[in-house]
Amino acid sequence: PRGVVDPADFIALRFEMVDLRARLEASEASKAMVETRLAALDSTAGIPRPHIRDAHDDMHDATRNDSNVHNRISEFETQLGAVAAAAAAASATAESAALKAMAAAALVSKAEAISATASAINPAAHGITGNPVPAGQPYPDPVLVARIDALSAMVDAQHAAQPDTNLGARIDELMNRIDAAPDADRLVALEARLEATPDVGRLAEIEAMIGELAGKVAQPMPPPLPVLNLASPNETDTATTARLDEISERVGMFDALAAQVAQLNERVLAQAELGAQLGDLRDRLRESPTTGDGTTELRVQVQALAERVAATEGIAGRIDDLVQRVASSESRTHYSLEQLSAIENRLNAVSTELGNQVSELGRDIDGFEGTGAPRRNGNGASNGHVSEEVVVALQNAQVKLAAEQARYEIAFRQDLATLAEHVRRTKQ
């Protein structure tokens, strides 16, 4: 009967679970805020690129796709940081709750062992008969019982050495104080704390908010806002600036490449014009009479045109090389987009799974009121008894949640490392 856990520990555990939900909501909100800010920075950092005609239009599409890939990589890095922070907070909360429950169970086991030892030594001296406490009477505090039993054992040892007639009366008085009903003010305070816990409506509202946040993550990104100078809640200003600098460098590189292609196009057009002029001159040579002065002048012009054509012989090969590079970059971009889509789907699935697990834990805690919650007797007093099976079930659920969160975090880090390696190879 003395193997009882204090209901205050379960109340504290319930408040910790509510705090865990609040942290998850805060992490989702911060993730959405960072996504909005990165979108705003991307909209202001965009630079229009010149349009290239004919066979080089695909280069601009590849350039835009590459910029989108880098922007989405930045967003997923921020989302991964937020999810890792939420997982760390949830793991810390679960470990704290598990330690409290284990400490309470160890305390109960220790109190039972001490009480059993003291009862076996001298049951009559302690007024302990081994019978359970009658129905309608509250259970004593296990800590106080353990201390009194230890003192009783010490008194028995001293009494065996030096008998004292007053020790029995004092022991009986202490045991009567243990078996007496607890203070009514304390019972009222415990009932007030129980009634102050979040109700089912509040838990349902929190679950609805978590579902709404998961839906927002799954939806496409909203149009960017014209806001730039905002402080990051996760202290990632330096990382964001570095990413923006890298994006600017990449944009400048693609702009330079586009300018080179445009220049090559102009040179190809000039070469075509030179070929047309050369054809006209040849026609004129065929039609003109074979005079010495006219032929010499025409030959000089033809030689000059031939030299200009020879200077542009390597342009066609360079254009083919650029086209191949653009095609290769486009294939890498498509592969990166597919990987980003897969990571996004996994992130949405993890957010939904975490929300469902938190909801299940909330329903388990709410179920304490029907199965393992403290029962009240006819006088309105609480007997403070909570089933230890409920404690074990709650511990297992918390350990499972922490393990799954750690597994999700490791998987996300591996996916992000793979994607970063692919982007690095693309840059090279």
C-alpha beads as a LAMMPS data file, in Angstrom:
LAMMPS data file: protein, C-alpha beads

428 atoms
427 bonds

1 atom types
1 bond types

-500.0 500.0 xlo xhi
-500.0 500.0 ylo yhi
-500.0 500.0 zlo zhi

Masses

1 110.0

Atoms # bond

1 1 1 0.000 0.000 0.000
2 1 1 2.935 2.338 0.501
3 1 1 4.120 1.880 -3.144
4 1 1 2.450 5.114 -4.275
5 1 1 3.640 7.853 -6.636
6 1 1 2.898 11.480 -5.792
7 1 1 0.243 12.912 -8.186
8 1 1 2.188 16.180 -8.287
9 1 1 4.858 14.423 -10.395
10 1 1 2.239 13.483 -12.994
11 1 1 0.881 17.017 -13.013
12 1 1 4.393 18.380 -13.593
13 1 1 4.874 15.810 -16.365
14 1 1 1.686 16.967 -18.043
15 1 1 2.803 20.598 -17.950
16 1 1 6.110 19.546 -19.509
17 1 1 4.227 17.916 -22.380
18 1 1 2.247 21.134 -22.896
19 1 1 5.544 23.039 -22.935
20 1 1 6.862 20.572 -25.523
21 1 1 3.894 21.334 -27.771
22 1 1 4.487 25.053 -27.347
23 1 1 8.117 24.616 -28.390
24 1 1 7.087 22.682 -31.480
25 1 1 4.656 25.452 -32.427
26 1 1 7.378 28.070 -31.905
27 1 1 9.793 26.120 -34.113
28 1 1 7.183 25.877 -36.893
29 1 1 6.489 29.613 -36.660
30 1 1 10.198 30.480 -36.795
31 1 1 10.625 28.181 -39.793
32 1 1 7.803 29.924 -41.659
33 1 1 9.260 33.351 -40.791
34 1 1 12.721 32.387 -42.094
35 1 1 11.189 31.043 -45.315
36 1 1 9.362 34.344 -45.853
37 1 1 12.522 36.372 -45.254
38 1 1 14.612 34.240 -47.592
39 1 1 11.935 34.587 -50.264
40 1 1 12.002 38.380 -49.844
41 1 1 15.811 38.405 -50.123
42 1 1 15.623 36.228 -53.229
43 1 1 13.097 38.555 -54.888
44 1 1 15.317 41.604 -54.316
45 1 1 18.545 39.807 -55.330
46 1 1 17.177 38.668 -58.708
47 1 1 18.998 40.208 -61.721
48 1 1 17.407 40.163 -65.214
49 1 1 19.458 38.253 -67.759
50 1 1 19.728 39.049 -71.472
51 1 1 17.819 36.846 -73.860
52 1 1 19.849 34.871 -76.381
53 1 1 18.285 33.856 -79.650
54 1 1 18.120 30.598 -81.587
55 1 1 19.839 27.544 -80.041
56 1 1 21.050 29.297 -76.848
57 1 1 17.657 29.954 -75.187
58 1 1 18.052 26.845 -73.026
59 1 1 20.996 28.394 -71.192
60 1 1 18.772 30.990 -69.516
61 1 1 16.337 28.300 -68.357
62 1 1 19.227 26.343 -66.841
63 1 1 20.523 29.504 -65.160
64 1 1 17.146 30.231 -63.579
65 1 1 16.754 26.601 -62.482
66 1 1 20.214 26.647 -60.877
67 1 1 19.343 29.830 -58.949
68 1 1 16.088 28.239 -57.769
69 1 1 18.029 25.163 -56.647
70 1 1 20.378 27.240 -54.504
71 1 1 17.500 29.208 -53.016
72 1 1 15.644 26.042 -52.083
73 1 1 18.842 24.569 -50.609
74 1 1 19.093 27.616 -48.343
75 1 1 15.469 27.218 -47.294
76 1 1 15.904 23.536 -46.498
77 1 1 19.049 24.228 -44.466
78 1 1 17.050 26.676 -42.353
79 1 1 14.165 24.215 -42.006
80 1 1 16.565 21.452 -40.990
81 1 1 18.048 23.697 -38.279
82 1 1 14.584 24.441 -36.904
83 1 1 13.582 20.758 -36.933
84 1 1 16.868 19.797 -35.240
85 1 1 16.282 22.416 -32.523
86 1 1 12.722 21.161 -31.975
87 1 1 13.941 17.555 -31.840
88 1 1 16.662 18.472 -29.322
89 1 1 14.143 20.307 -27.129
90 1 1 11.683 17.411 -27.315
91 1 1 14.429 14.912 -26.511
92 1 1 15.553 16.977 -23.509
93 1 1 11.972 17.234 -22.254
94 1 1 11.388 13.503 -22.693
95 1 1 14.615 12.656 -20.886
96 1 1 13.697 14.987 -18.022
97 1 1 10.254 13.409 -17.684
98 1 1 11.721 9.907 -17.824
99 1 1 14.273 10.755 -15.125
100 1 1 11.531 12.133 -12.888
101 1 1 9.403 9.040 -13.341
102 1 1 12.387 6.760 -12.693
103 1 1 13.282 8.741 -9.575
104 1 1 9.716 8.441 -8.299
105 1 1 9.672 4.688 -8.967
106 1 1 13.051 4.230 -7.255
107 1 1 11.825 6.223 -4.265
108 1 1 8.713 4.053 -4.005
109 1 1 10.777 0.847 -4.242
110 1 1 13.183 2.078 -1.592
111 1 1 10.325 3.049 0.729
112 1 1 8.713 -0.369 0.305
113 1 1 11.996 -2.155 1.020
114 1 1 12.655 -0.105 4.173
115 1 1 9.085 -0.542 5.374
116 1 1 9.177 -4.309 4.777
117 1 1 12.498 -4.611 6.625
118 1 1 11.265 -2.615 9.604
119 1 1 8.000 -4.577 9.758
120 1 1 9.859 -7.888 9.639
121 1 1 12.131 -6.826 12.517
122 1 1 9.449 -5.656 14.938
123 1 1 5.897 -5.311 13.568
124 1 1 4.223 -4.740 16.933
125 1 1 6.564 -1.944 17.998
126 1 1 5.718 0.102 14.924
127 1 1 2.011 -0.515 14.962
128 1 1 2.295 -2.059 11.451
129 1 1 0.211 -5.141 10.827
130 1 1 0.904 -5.545 7.084
131 1 1 -2.748 -4.899 6.220
132 1 1 -3.611 -2.347 3.521
133 1 1 -4.988 1.020 4.424
134 1 1 -8.796 0.847 4.681
135 1 1 -10.870 2.424 1.918
136 1 1 -11.779 6.020 2.547
137 1 1 -8.462 6.882 4.264
138 1 1 -5.652 8.684 2.372
139 1 1 -2.270 7.091 1.822
140 1 1 0.680 8.588 3.763
141 1 1 3.608 10.308 2.083
142 1 1 6.154 7.602 0.976
143 1 1 9.134 9.845 1.787
144 1 1 7.853 10.447 5.320
145 1 1 7.147 6.736 5.756
146 1 1 10.684 5.850 4.665
147 1 1 12.220 8.329 7.093
148 1 1 10.038 7.174 10.016
149 1 1 10.841 3.527 9.264
150 1 1 14.563 4.296 9.263
151 1 1 14.236 6.144 12.571
152 1 1 12.200 3.253 13.975
153 1 1 14.940 0.792 13.022
154 1 1 17.528 2.962 14.772
155 1 1 15.311 3.239 17.851
156 1 1 14.813 -0.537 17.917
157 1 1 18.562 -1.061 17.837
158 1 1 19.076 1.387 20.696
159 1 1 16.146 -0.085 22.632
160 1 1 17.664 -3.553 22.374
161 1 1 20.900 -2.211 23.867
162 1 1 19.300 0.122 26.465
163 1 1 15.586 -0.451 27.117
164 1 1 13.507 2.708 27.537
165 1 1 9.843 2.742 28.591
166 1 1 9.061 5.996 26.749
167 1 1 10.285 4.837 23.312
168 1 1 7.209 2.711 22.599
169 1 1 4.858 5.599 23.327
170 1 1 6.884 7.941 21.113
171 1 1 6.937 5.435 18.241
172 1 1 3.170 4.952 18.508
173 1 1 2.700 8.723 18.429
174 1 1 4.832 9.021 15.280
175 1 1 2.952 6.211 13.517
176 1 1 -0.380 7.831 14.395
177 1 1 0.864 11.049 12.795
178 1 1 1.804 9.096 9.657
179 1 1 -1.586 7.364 9.416
180 1 1 -3.490 10.572 10.101
181 1 1 -5.327 12.316 7.267
182 1 1 -3.263 14.898 5.341
183 1 1 -3.843 18.605 5.591
184 1 1 -7.079 19.787 3.949
185 1 1 -5.322 22.861 2.498
186 1 1 -2.861 20.636 0.690
187 1 1 -5.691 18.559 -0.802
188 1 1 -7.449 21.730 -1.954
189 1 1 -4.223 22.975 -3.560
190 1 1 -3.737 19.658 -5.380
191 1 1 -7.324 19.719 -6.641
192 1 1 -6.834 23.287 -7.861
193 1 1 -3.676 22.267 -9.761
194 1 1 -5.526 19.328 -11.307
195 1 1 -8.373 21.563 -12.406
196 1 1 -5.907 24.135 -13.790
197 1 1 -4.453 21.680 -16.349
198 1 1 -5.370 22.236 -20.017
199 1 1 -8.748 20.804 -20.946
200 1 1 -9.591 18.647 -23.951
201 1 1 -10.753 21.658 -25.979
202 1 1 -7.437 23.402 -25.520
203 1 1 -5.509 20.275 -26.541
204 1 1 -7.726 19.906 -29.625
205 1 1 -7.059 23.538 -30.517
206 1 1 -3.294 22.995 -30.209
207 1 1 -3.527 19.892 -32.399
208 1 1 -5.482 21.888 -34.986
209 1 1 -2.786 24.579 -34.958
210 1 1 -0.078 21.942 -35.487
211 1 1 -2.042 20.484 -38.404
212 1 1 -2.489 23.934 -39.914
213 1 1 1.262 24.610 -39.667
214 1 1 2.011 21.260 -41.326
215 1 1 -0.433 22.183 -44.111
216 1 1 1.282 25.516 -44.613
217 1 1 4.647 23.766 -44.923
218 1 1 3.207 21.439 -47.584
219 1 1 1.656 24.322 -49.554
220 1 1 3.717 26.241 -52.151
221 1 1 5.668 29.255 -50.974
222 1 1 3.603 32.492 -50.798
223 1 1 4.689 35.578 -52.757
224 1 1 7.674 37.309 -51.132
225 1 1 7.219 40.348 -48.944
226 1 1 9.218 43.567 -49.504
227 1 1 10.909 43.276 -46.107
228 1 1 14.674 42.926 -45.847
229 1 1 16.187 44.306 -42.650
230 1 1 14.788 41.820 -40.150
231 1 1 16.654 40.007 -37.412
232 1 1 16.757 36.228 -37.597
233 1 1 15.262 34.476 -34.554
234 1 1 17.726 31.590 -34.850
235 1 1 20.818 33.838 -35.043
236 1 1 21.604 32.888 -38.668
237 1 1 22.332 36.389 -40.028
238 1 1 25.946 35.504 -40.820
239 1 1 25.021 32.264 -42.559
240 1 1 22.258 34.009 -44.532
241 1 1 24.670 36.744 -45.651
242 1 1 27.194 34.134 -46.754
243 1 1 24.549 32.292 -48.732
244 1 1 23.429 35.527 -50.403
245 1 1 27.030 36.344 -51.336
246 1 1 27.418 32.898 -52.845
247 1 1 24.182 33.328 -54.802
248 1 1 25.378 36.736 -56.057
249 1 1 28.658 35.210 -57.224
250 1 1 26.802 32.456 -59.046
251 1 1 24.494 34.997 -60.692
252 1 1 27.491 37.061 -61.778
253 1 1 29.167 33.976 -63.231
254 1 1 26.068 33.059 -65.238
255 1 1 25.701 36.658 -66.415
256 1 1 29.308 36.635 -67.615
257 1 1 28.693 33.335 -69.403
258 1 1 25.560 34.760 -71.038
259 1 1 27.528 37.828 -72.156
260 1 1 30.175 35.580 -73.714
261 1 1 27.526 33.621 -75.597
262 1 1 25.969 36.874 -76.827
263 1 1 29.385 38.060 -77.994
264 1 1 29.963 34.775 -79.811
265 1 1 26.559 35.140 -81.463
266 1 1 27.497 38.592 -82.697
267 1 1 30.773 37.272 -84.080
268 1 1 28.956 34.420 -85.845
269 1 1 26.553 36.916 -87.420
270 1 1 29.497 39.084 -88.483
271 1 1 31.142 36.020 -90.023
272 1 1 27.954 35.262 -91.946
273 1 1 27.899 38.829 -93.233
274 1 1 31.545 38.501 -94.274
275 1 1 30.700 35.302 -96.154
276 1 1 27.896 37.106 -97.961
277 1 1 30.239 39.969 -98.873
278 1 1 32.836 37.477 -100.081
279 1 1 30.231 35.820 -102.307
280 1 1 29.269 39.203 -103.749
281 1 1 32.908 39.977 -104.506
282 1 1 33.368 36.636 -106.224
283 1 1 30.323 37.322 -108.375
284 1 1 31.708 40.720 -109.247
285 1 1 35.060 39.143 -110.147
286 1 1 33.366 36.737 -112.514
287 1 1 31.350 39.498 -114.120
288 1 1 34.109 42.127 -114.323
289 1 1 36.605 42.225 -117.243
290 1 1 40.055 40.853 -116.582
291 1 1 41.883 44.142 -116.136
292 1 1 45.077 44.322 -114.139
293 1 1 44.220 47.200 -111.786
294 1 1 40.643 46.105 -111.008
295 1 1 41.680 42.510 -110.421
296 1 1 44.490 43.504 -108.072
297 1 1 42.171 45.680 -105.978
298 1 1 39.583 42.939 -105.793
299 1 1 42.218 40.406 -104.799
300 1 1 43.379 42.671 -101.992
301 1 1 39.816 42.956 -100.702
302 1 1 39.298 39.202 -100.999
303 1 1 42.549 38.573 -99.089
304 1 1 41.460 40.932 -96.314
305 1 1 38.100 39.202 -96.068
306 1 1 39.807 35.780 -96.008
307 1 1 42.030 36.905 -93.125
308 1 1 38.997 38.106 -91.173
309 1 1 37.246 34.782 -91.791
310 1 1 40.345 32.847 -90.653
311 1 1 40.384 34.844 -87.394
312 1 1 36.934 33.493 -86.512
313 1 1 37.482 29.797 -87.364
314 1 1 37.331 28.538 -83.765
315 1 1 33.975 30.170 -82.939
316 1 1 31.819 27.221 -84.040
317 1 1 33.757 24.773 -81.854
318 1 1 33.457 27.026 -78.810
319 1 1 29.707 27.392 -79.371
320 1 1 29.312 23.587 -79.480
321 1 1 31.312 23.288 -76.242
322 1 1 29.097 25.870 -74.545
323 1 1 25.953 24.063 -75.708
324 1 1 27.254 20.797 -74.221
325 1 1 28.073 22.516 -70.930
326 1 1 24.579 24.022 -70.798
327 1 1 22.994 20.597 -71.419
328 1 1 25.121 19.008 -68.671
329 1 1 24.239 21.798 -66.235
330 1 1 20.545 21.363 -67.035
331 1 1 20.681 17.618 -66.272
332 1 1 22.409 18.299 -62.939
333 1 1 19.807 20.931 -62.148
334 1 1 16.954 18.494 -62.792
335 1 1 18.617 15.926 -60.537
336 1 1 19.048 18.510 -57.767
337 1 1 15.390 19.525 -58.101
338 1 1 14.309 15.905 -57.744
339 1 1 16.426 15.508 -54.603
340 1 1 14.994 18.712 -53.140
341 1 1 11.459 17.525 -53.834
342 1 1 12.188 14.226 -52.075
343 1 1 13.639 16.047 -49.043
344 1 1 10.627 18.361 -48.966
345 1 1 8.237 15.403 -48.972
346 1 1 10.182 13.752 -46.155
347 1 1 10.153 16.968 -44.142
348 1 1 6.378 17.219 -44.516
349 1 1 6.007 13.578 -43.458
350 1 1 8.224 14.136 -40.400
351 1 1 6.255 17.235 -39.370
352 1 1 2.996 15.292 -39.653
353 1 1 4.455 12.321 -37.742
354 1 1 5.721 14.545 -34.911
355 1 1 2.345 16.253 -34.651
356 1 1 0.563 12.892 -34.521
357 1 1 2.893 11.555 -31.831
358 1 1 2.482 14.671 -29.710
359 1 1 -1.292 14.343 -30.111
360 1 1 -1.143 10.693 -29.019
361 1 1 0.872 11.627 -25.934
362 1 1 -1.673 14.339 -25.147
363 1 1 -4.518 11.841 -25.441
364 1 1 -2.633 9.398 -23.201
365 1 1 -2.210 12.107 -20.570
366 1 1 -5.881 13.045 -20.860
367 1 1 -6.700 9.376 -20.413
368 1 1 -5.174 9.470 -16.935
369 1 1 -8.388 11.076 -15.727
370 1 1 -10.320 7.970 -16.724
371 1 1 -7.819 5.172 -15.930
372 1 1 -4.807 6.153 -13.846
373 1 1 -5.818 9.551 -12.399
374 1 1 -6.179 10.014 -8.635
375 1 1 -9.634 8.923 -7.400
376 1 1 -11.652 10.837 -4.881
377 1 1 -13.559 9.335 -1.992
378 1 1 -16.945 10.369 -0.741
379 1 1 -15.551 13.271 1.312
380 1 1 -13.868 14.875 -1.778
381 1 1 -10.335 13.858 -0.708
382 1 1 -7.845 12.306 -3.130
383 1 1 -6.140 9.039 -2.280
384 1 1 -3.145 9.962 -4.543
385 1 1 -2.922 6.459 -6.088
386 1 1 -1.709 6.252 -9.713
387 1 1 -1.097 2.992 -11.519
388 1 1 2.558 2.240 -12.208
389 1 1 1.577 0.635 -15.538
390 1 1 0.488 4.068 -16.743
391 1 1 3.915 5.451 -15.760
392 1 1 5.714 2.704 -17.702
393 1 1 3.501 3.237 -20.765
394 1 1 4.172 6.975 -20.698
395 1 1 7.919 6.405 -20.351
396 1 1 7.935 4.021 -23.323
397 1 1 6.005 6.510 -25.465
398 1 1 8.433 9.304 -24.587
399 1 1 11.498 7.168 -25.311
400 1 1 9.980 6.124 -28.651
401 1 1 9.290 9.761 -29.564
402 1 1 12.856 10.815 -28.700
403 1 1 14.355 7.904 -30.691
404 1 1 12.273 8.672 -33.784
405 1 1 13.176 12.352 -33.605
406 1 1 16.885 11.497 -33.412
407 1 1 16.532 9.109 -36.365
408 1 1 14.770 11.761 -38.452
409 1 1 17.477 14.298 -37.629
410 1 1 20.284 11.915 -38.698
411 1 1 18.493 11.065 -41.961
412 1 1 17.951 14.747 -42.786
413 1 1 21.601 15.575 -42.144
414 1 1 22.719 12.751 -44.447
415 1 1 20.377 13.899 -47.224
416 1 1 21.560 17.481 -46.878
417 1 1 25.218 16.397 -46.976
418 1 1 24.571 14.407 -50.168
419 1 1 22.820 17.364 -51.782
420 1 1 25.609 19.757 -50.765
421 1 1 28.220 17.420 -52.287
422 1 1 26.227 17.293 -55.536
423 1 1 25.994 21.097 -55.661
424 1 1 29.731 21.384 -55.002
425 1 1 30.474 19.082 -57.923
426 1 1 28.106 21.111 -60.089
427 1 1 30.039 24.284 -59.238
428 1 1 33.327 22.624 -60.182

Bonds

1 1 1 2
2 1 2 3
3 1 3 4
4 1 4 5
5 1 5 6
6 1 6 7
7 1 7 8
8 1 8 9
9 1 9 10
10 1 10 11
11 1 11 12
12 1 12 13
13 1 13 14
14 1 14 15
15 1 15 16
16 1 16 17
17 1 17 18
18 1 18 19
19 1 19 20
20 1 20 21
21 1 21 22
22 1 22 23
23 1 23 24
24 1 24 25
25 1 25 26
26 1 26 27
27 1 27 28
28 1 28 29
29 1 29 30
30 1 30 31
31 1 31 32
32 1 32 33
33 1 33 34
34 1 34 35
35 1 35 36
36 1 36 37
37 1 37 38
38 1 38 39
39 1 39 40
40 1 40 41
41 1 41 42
42 1 42 43
43 1 43 44
44 1 44 45
45 1 45 46
46 1 46 47
47 1 47 48
48 1 48 49
49 1 49 50
50 1 50 51
51 1 51 52
52 1 52 53
53 1 53 54
54 1 54 55
55 1 55 56
56 1 56 57
57 1 57 58
58 1 58 59
59 1 59 60
60 1 60 61
61 1 61 62
62 1 62 63
63 1 63 64
64 1 64 65
65 1 65 66
66 1 66 67
67 1 67 68
68 1 68 69
69 1 69 70
70 1 70 71
71 1 71 72
72 1 72 73
73 1 73 74
74 1 74 75
75 1 75 76
76 1 76 77
77 1 77 78
78 1 78 79
79 1 79 80
80 1 80 81
81 1 81 82
82 1 82 83
83 1 83 84
84 1 84 85
85 1 85 86
86 1 86 87
87 1 87 88
88 1 88 89
89 1 89 90
90 1 90 91
91 1 91 92
92 1 92 93
93 1 93 94
94 1 94 95
95 1 95 96
96 1 96 97
97 1 97 98
98 1 98 99
99 1 99 100
100 1 100 101
101 1 101 102
102 1 102 103
103 1 103 104
104 1 104 105
105 1 105 106
106 1 106 107
107 1 107 108
108 1 108 109
109 1 109 110
110 1 110 111
111 1 111 112
112 1 112 113
113 1 113 114
114 1 114 115
115 1 115 116
116 1 116 117
117 1 117 118
118 1 118 119
119 1 119 120
120 1 120 121
121 1 121 122
122 1 122 123
123 1 123 124
124 1 124 125
125 1 125 126
126 1 126 127
127 1 127 128
128 1 128 129
129 1 129 130
130 1 130 131
131 1 131 132
132 1 132 133
133 1 133 134
134 1 134 135
135 1 135 136
136 1 136 137
137 1 137 138
138 1 138 139
139 1 139 140
140 1 140 141
141 1 141 142
142 1 142 143
143 1 143 144
144 1 144 145
145 1 145 146
146 1 146 147
147 1 147 148
148 1 148 149
149 1 149 150
150 1 150 151
151 1 151 152
152 1 152 153
153 1 153 154
154 1 154 155
155 1 155 156
156 1 156 157
157 1 157 158
158 1 158 159
159 1 159 160
160 1 160 161
161 1 161 162
162 1 162 163
163 1 163 164
164 1 164 165
165 1 165 166
166 1 166 167
167 1 167 168
168 1 168 169
169 1 169 170
170 1 170 171
171 1 171 172
172 1 172 173
173 1 173 174
174 1 174 175
175 1 175 176
176 1 176 177
177 1 177 178
178 1 178 179
179 1 179 180
180 1 180 181
181 1 181 182
182 1 182 183
183 1 183 184
184 1 184 185
185 1 185 186
186 1 186 187
187 1 187 188
188 1 188 189
189 1 189 190
190 1 190 191
191 1 191 192
192 1 192 193
193 1 193 194
194 1 194 195
195 1 195 196
196 1 196 197
197 1 197 198
198 1 198 199
199 1 199 200
200 1 200 201
201 1 201 202
202 1 202 203
203 1 203 204
204 1 204 205
205 1 205 206
206 1 206 207
207 1 207 208
208 1 208 209
209 1 209 210
210 1 210 211
211 1 211 212
212 1 212 213
213 1 213 214
214 1 214 215
215 1 215 216
216 1 216 217
217 1 217 218
218 1 218 219
219 1 219 220
220 1 220 221
221 1 221 222
222 1 222 223
223 1 223 224
224 1 224 225
225 1 225 226
226 1 226 227
227 1 227 228
228 1 228 229
229 1 229 230
230 1 230 231
231 1 231 232
232 1 232 233
233 1 233 234
234 1 234 235
235 1 235 236
236 1 236 237
237 1 237 238
238 1 238 239
239 1 239 240
240 1 240 241
241 1 241 242
242 1 242 243
243 1 243 244
244 1 244 245
245 1 245 246
246 1 246 247
247 1 247 248
248 1 248 249
249 1 249 250
250 1 250 251
251 1 251 252
252 1 252 253
253 1 253 254
254 1 254 255
255 1 255 256
256 1 256 257
257 1 257 258
258 1 258 259
259 1 259 260
260 1 260 261
261 1 261 262
262 1 262 263
263 1 263 264
264 1 264 265
265 1 265 266
266 1 266 267
267 1 267 268
268 1 268 269
269 1 269 270
270 1 270 271
271 1 271 272
272 1 272 273
273 1 273 274
274 1 274 275
275 1 275 276
276 1 276 277
277 1 277 278
278 1 278 279
279 1 279 280
280 1 280 281
281 1 281 282
282 1 282 283
283 1 283 284
284 1 284 285
285 1 285 286
286 1 286 287
287 1 287 288
288 1 288 289
289 1 289 290
290 1 290 291
291 1 291 292
292 1 292 293
293 1 293 294
294 1 294 295
295 1 295 296
296 1 296 297
297 1 297 298
298 1 298 299
299 1 299 300
300 1 300 301
301 1 301 302
302 1 302 303
303 1 303 304
304 1 304 305
305 1 305 306
306 1 306 307
307 1 307 308
308 1 308 309
309 1 309 310
310 1 310 311
311 1 311 312
312 1 312 313
313 1 313 314
314 1 314 315
315 1 315 316
316 1 316 317
317 1 317 318
318 1 318 319
319 1 319 320
320 1 320 321
321 1 321 322
322 1 322 323
323 1 323 324
324 1 324 325
325 1 325 326
326 1 326 327
327 1 327 328
328 1 328 329
329 1 329 330
330 1 330 331
331 1 331 332
332 1 332 333
333 1 333 334
334 1 334 335
335 1 335 336
336 1 336 337
337 1 337 338
338 1 338 339
339 1 339 340
340 1 340 341
341 1 341 342
342 1 342 343
343 1 343 344
344 1 344 345
345 1 345 346
346 1 346 347
347 1 347 348
348 1 348 349
349 1 349 350
350 1 350 351
351 1 351 352
352 1 352 353
353 1 353 354
354 1 354 355
355 1 355 356
356 1 356 357
357 1 357 358
358 1 358 359
359 1 359 360
360 1 360 361
361 1 361 362
362 1 362 363
363 1 363 364
364 1 364 365
365 1 365 366
366 1 366 367
367 1 367 368
368 1 368 369
369 1 369 370
370 1 370 371
371 1 371 372
372 1 372 373
373 1 373 374
374 1 374 375
375 1 375 376
376 1 376 377
377 1 377 378
378 1 378 379
379 1 379 380
380 1 380 381
381 1 381 382
382 1 382 383
383 1 383 384
384 1 384 385
385 1 385 386
386 1 386 387
387 1 387 388
388 1 388 389
389 1 389 390
390 1 390 391
391 1 391 392
392 1 392 393
393 1 393 394
394 1 394 395
395 1 395 396
396 1 396 397
397 1 397 398
398 1 398 399
399 1 399 400
400 1 400 401
401 1 401 402
402 1 402 403
403 1 403 404
404 1 404 405
405 1 405 406
406 1 406 407
407 1 407 408
408 1 408 409
409 1 409 410
410 1 410 411
411 1 411 412
412 1 412 413
413 1 413 414
414 1 414 415
415 1 415 416
416 1 416 417
417 1 417 418
418 1 418 419
419 1 419 420
420 1 420 421
421 1 421 422
422 1 422 423
423 1 423 424
424 1 424 425
425 1 425 426
426 1 426 427
427 1 427 428
